[in-house]
Amino acid sequence: MAFLFARNKQKSGVDLVKTTSELMQKLDSEDKASPKAEEEIARNLTQMKITLQGTPEAEVNPDQVQHLVTYLIQDDLLHLLVTNLHKLPFESRKDTQVIISNIFRYQALGSTSSEPVALSHICYRKPEIILALCHGYDRRESFMACGGVLREALKRDAVAAIILYHEPDQKLDLSNIDPSTPASGKGVFWKFFDWIDKGAFELSADAFNTFREILTRNKEIIAMFIQTNFDLFFQKYNAVLVQSESYVTKRQSIKLLGELLLDRANYSIMCAYVDSGDNLKLCMNLLRDDRKMVSYEGFHIFKVFVANPNKSPTVHRILYNNKDRILRFLPNFLHDRKEDDQFNDEKTYLVKSIDQLGPPPDVPQASRNGAA
């Protein structure tokens, strides 16, 4: 009966990583693991998960955790796990998510740094792991686990920088990023637009949640990135997301746009956005959308154009030329929101502002791009 005890014997950290790495390297060249390999991978991942987070009956052993994390990073097993995640069974994918999340949170014994040492090492030495997590959105089997890990990791600015400044065929060095260099539009960040717009419903929703985390959590980095890539970013944002055929994507994107424009960290971005006549036209079309929540979210962007005391000649002209129509439209706009005091106060303010809007100053014809 000794073989039964041998079968259940717990492997050491180095053996766990070594055997799992060998199995994953083999799986890397195959479409699917054999049942026997799947079973062994599943056992190994379960033991790793227990080692890292413990169980109700057994506390975590800090020395074992440190050894396992060290071996996992040194052996590059994390990259193998992420790139082949879609080939693993559901429970193994869940265990992998827990393992990577714990590693990303790991603090070395006796460390006084506020930065998780393992995640910092990965960002500066193995950023391809972060990029591989993003590409989890390429497949329905892997997006949920990868998205969960990414959103937690995005608490760190370095993770956002890897995603934002990635360029294909270029080695990424976080210490030498030049925020003033325009993006090509081919890096992993720009793929989120397609993952959101073209993915199945659950994948699209998860990708949008991660996209939103990138744009709202790391404010200083994203402000510099959008300023440098203003035209490209809003060209894609307006065309792919705001004008999406998906109601959910359209509504969420308009709401997120409003949050971005009204954030103090993005003041210069807001000023540039509301200078555009084309952006104003898009916003005015949203007000007329039959779907109430779409027009409601569009209203919160429209009010920024109207409230701007330094309107561009083009925006000023569009508002003035449409003054009578706007004044007829706004009083009855979403009239069923009678109990929403803030909305009604803002609507009253806009009506007053438009009513008091005088004619725009004369400007050269060349400056009238976007005028209605």
N, C-alpha and C positions, 0 to 999 in steps of 0.2 A: 504493500500500500504506500510505500515511500514516494512513488511517482506522483501521487495525488498531492502530497505536501509540497513537492518540488514545483508542481504546476502553479500553486498559489503563493509561492515565495516571492516576496517583494524585491524588485530589482533596485540596485543602487542608482543614484542620479546619473552617473556616467554610462552605466549599462542601458538605462532607459533611453537616454539621448542617442547612444550609438545604435541600438537595435531599431529605434524608430526612424532614425536618419537613413539607415540602410533600406528599410521598407519604403520610405517616402521617395528615395532616389530611384528605386525600381518603379514605383508608381508614377513617377514623373515622366517616364517613357511609355507608359501604358494608358489605355483609356479607362480602365477600372481595375481595382485590386481584386485578387482572388479572395474567396470567402475566408480562407485561413489567414491571409495577410490582413484583411479587414478586421478580423477578430483580434489579432495580436496588436495592431495599431490602436484599436479601441481600448484594449486593456492598458496599454502603455499610456495613452492619453488620460485615461481615468486615474491612473496612479499619479501622473504629473499633477493633475488638477487637485487631488487630495493632498499631495505634498505641499502645494502652493497655498491652498486655502483651508486645509484641515477639514474635519467633520465634527458633528455635535459630540462625538465620543472621543475624538483625538485632536489635541491642539497642534498647531503648526510648530515644527522644529526649525528655528531660524537658521541653523547651520545647514540643514538639508535644503532649505529654500535657496540659500545663497549658492550652494554648490550646483543645484539644478539650474538656476538662472544663468550662472556662469557658463555651464556646459551648453545650454541651449543657444546662447549668443555666440559662443566660440565655434560651435559646430555649424552655424547658419541654418539650424533646423527650422527656425521661425519662417524664413523665406520659403522653404520647401513646403511647410504646412499651409501657408497662405496661398501660394500659387497652385496648389493641388487641392485646396479646400473643397472645391466643387465635386471632387471624385470620392469624397468621404461620405459615409452614412450620416444621417441627420444628427444622431446623438454625438458622434465624433466631431461634427462641426460645432455643436454647442460646447463641447469640452474644449475644443481649440480656442473658441472665443474667450472662455473663462481663463484659459492658460495665458493667452496673449495679453488680456486685460490686466491680469495679476502681474505679469512681467513688466508691463508699461507703468504700473504703479509702484514697482518695487524700489525700496530704499535700502541701500547697503547697511550692514550692521555697523553702528557707530558713526554713520555719515551725518554731517551737520548741514549738508546741502538741502535746499528746498526743492531742487530738481530731482525727479526720479532718475537714478543713475543709469538704469538699463535703457530707459526711453531716450535719455540724452545721448548715450552711446550709439543707439540705433539711428537717431536723427543725423548725427555727424559722421558716422562710419558706415552705416548700412541703410541709407534713405530709401533704397529700393523696396524695403519691407513696407514702408508707408505707401509707396506708389502701387505696390501689389495689392494692398488692402483696398485702395481706390478701385482697382480693376476687378475687385470682387463684384462690382455692379455690371460686369460684362455677362454674368450668368445668374439665373434665378436661384441656383442652389447655394450660392455663396454670398449674395448681397446682404442678407440679414445679419449674419455673423460679422462680416467685414464692416458694415455700417455701424454696428454697435461699438466695435473697438475704435473705429475712427472718431466717432463723436466724443468718446471719453478722452481719447488722445489729443483732440483739438483744444483741450484746456491749455495746451502748451503752444506758445507762439511758433516754436521751431517746426512743429508738425504742419501748421498752416503755411509757413514759408516754403516747405518742401512741395506742397501741393500747388501753391500759387506760382512758384518760380521754376517749376520743372519744365524743361524743354527736351524733346526727343533728340537722341544722339548727342547729348551734352552731359558731361559729368557734373552733378550738382554738388557745389561746395557752399554750405551755409555761411561760412566765414567770409566768402567773397561775393555775396549777392549784391548786385547793383540795382536798387529799386527804380532807377531812372531809365533803365533799358526796357524798351517796349517788348511785350510778349508776342510770340509768333501766332498765338491762337491755336497751337497744336499740342500744347502740354496737357497734362492730366486734368487740370482744373477745368479746361474748356470742354472736356468730355462730359462734365456734369449736365450741361445743357441738353445733350442728346439722351443721356440716361434718364433725365427727368421727362423730356418730351416724348421719347419713343419707347420707353420701357413699359412693361406691364404695370398694372395699377399699383401693386404692393411695392414693386421695385422702384417705380417712379416716386412714390410717396417717401420711401426710405432715403432715396438719393436726394430728394428735396430737403429733408430734415438735415442731412449732412451738409448740403450746400448752404442752408441757412446758418448752420453752426459756423461754417467757414467765414461767412460774411458778417456775422454779428458778434462773435466772441472775441476775435483778434482785431480790435478796432484800429489800432495804430497801423498795423501791417496792411490791413485791407484798404484803409484810406489812401495810403501811398500807392498801393497796387492799382486801385481804380483810377486815381488821378493820372497815373502814367498811361493807363490803357483805357481811358475814358470812352473814346469813340467805339473801340472794338467791344468793350464790355456792354455798353448800353445798346449797341446795334444788335448784339445777340440777345440781351435780356428782353428788349422790347419785341423783337421779331419772333423769338422762339418761345419765351415764357409768357409775357404779357398778352400776346396774341395767340396763345396756344388754343387748340381746339378742345382741350380737356378743361372742363369747368373747374375742377379741383386745382389743377396747375395754374390756371389763369387767376383764380381768386387768391390763392396763396402767394403768387408772384407779385400781384398788385399790392397786397398787404405788406409783404416784405419790402417792396420798393418804397412804400410810404415810411416804413420804419427806418430804412437806410437814409432817406432824404431828411428826416426830422431828427436824426442823431447829431448831436453837436460835433462829434468827431468827424462828421462828413459834411461840415458846413460848406467848404469850397466845392465839394461835389454837388451839393444841392444847388448852389448858385449857378454852376455851369449847366446843370440839368434844366433848371427853370428858365434859362436864357434861350432855350431852343423852341422855335415855333413848331417844329415837327413833334416834339414831345408834348406840347400843349394840345395839338390836334388829336394826338393819340388819346390823351387824357379826356378830352371833351367827347370823344367817341365812347369812352368807357361810361361816362355819365348817362348815355342813352341806351346802354345795354339793358335788355329785358330782364336779366337776372339781377335781382335786387342787391345781393351781396357783392356782385361785381361792380355795380354802379356805386354802391356805398363805399367800397374800398377806393374806387376811382375818385370819389369826392375828396378824400383825404389828400390826394395828390394835387387835384385841381386847386384846392384852397392855398397851396404853397405858391402856385403861379400868381394867384390873385393878391395874396398878402405881401408878395415881394415888393418892397418900396422902390427897387431899382430895376424895373422891368426893362428888358431889351426892347429896342424899337419894333422888332418883329412880333414879340409876344404882346406888346402894348397894342399894336395895330390889329392883331387877331381878336383880342378881347374887345377892342372898341368897335370893330366892324361887326361883331356878333353881339353887341351890347343889348339891343332890343330883344333878340331871341333868348339870351341868357336870362334877362329880367322876366321874361314870360315863363321860362322853364323852371327856374330855381324855386319860386314860392311853393309850387306843388310837387317838388322833387321829394320822393320818399315821404309823402305826407302821412303815412301810417306810423311813422316813428315819433308820435306825438309825445311820448313819455321820455324820449332821449333828449334831455335838456341841453347837454353839451352840443349835440349835433344841430339842434334847432338854433342855438345861439350862434354857432359857426355859420350856419346857412343865412341867418339874418345879417351877420357881418359881411358875408360875401355879396349879398344883394345890395347892401349899402355901399360897399366898395365899388362894385360895378356901376351902380347908379351915378356915383360921383366921378367916375373915370372920364377924364377929358380926352380930346383928340390927341393922337401922338404927334410929336414934333416931326417936321419934315426931315427925311433922311434920303440919301442918294439911292437910286434904284438898285444899285448893286448890293445894298444892305437889306433888301426886302425878301431874302430867301425865306420861304416858309410862310409868307403872308397869305392870308385867306382872301 
